[in-house]
Amino acid sequence: MASNTYSQGAQVEHQKFGLGTVMSSSEERIVIKFDDHGEKKFVTNLVMGSLKKSDRQPPAEKKGARRKKTVPATA
């Protein structure tokens, strides 16, 4: 793996998309899950100038809210 790639789980900041977590990276591609913009895929060499490491803690995964099943009222 090239020295300019980030390891999985690394916290990064992109100048356009903000804070995110590296999901996977290789010499060719990097996938980052941004807090406010979802998952984005980049060509590694092109995005490295726009990324910097972040010292923040990874955000806690949010669980989906469950809805109660509604039972139709009988007349």
N, C-alpha and C positions, 0 to 999 in steps of 0.2 A: 504494500500500500504506500502511496506517495506521502511524503511528509506534510504536504499542504492539504490533506484531507482531514476532516474532523471525524472523531470516533462516534459510534452510535451512542445516543444519550447526551451528547455535548449540547450545552446551552449556547445559542448564538443570537446575534442581533443583525438583521438585514436593514439596510438604510431605507428601503421602501416598505417591507412587510412587517418590520418590528421584531419582537422576540419570538424565538421558536426553539424546537428540539430537533436534533439530527436523528432521523429515523434509520437511515442507511447512507453509506457513502463508499465510493470507489474512485479510482483515478479518472473515470469517465463521467459518472453521474453522482449527484447528491440529492437526497430526499429530506425535506425539512417540514415539520408540522408546526405551523405558526399559530400563535394563540388566537389571533383575530382573523386570519385568512385561510385557515385549513392547511392541507398538505400540498406542497409545491415540489416539483422536480426540476432540477437545474443541471446544466452541463457544468461540471466541477470547475474547469479552467476559467469559464466565463463569470462565475458567481463569486470566486474567491476574493476579488477586490471589493465586493459589497458586504462581505461577512466579517464580523469580529466576535471574539469569544465574550460570553456574558458570565458574570459571577453569580447570577441568581440561582435559586433553587428551582428544580423542575416543578411545574404546576401540578397540582393534584388532579387526577383524572376525575371528571364529573360523571356521575351515574345518571342515566336518563330517568326522568320522573315517571313514575307509574301512575296510570289513571285507574280509578276504580271502575269496575264494570257496572254499568247501570242496568237495572232490571226494569223492563217496561211495566208500568202500573196496569193492573187488570181492572177493567171497568165492571 
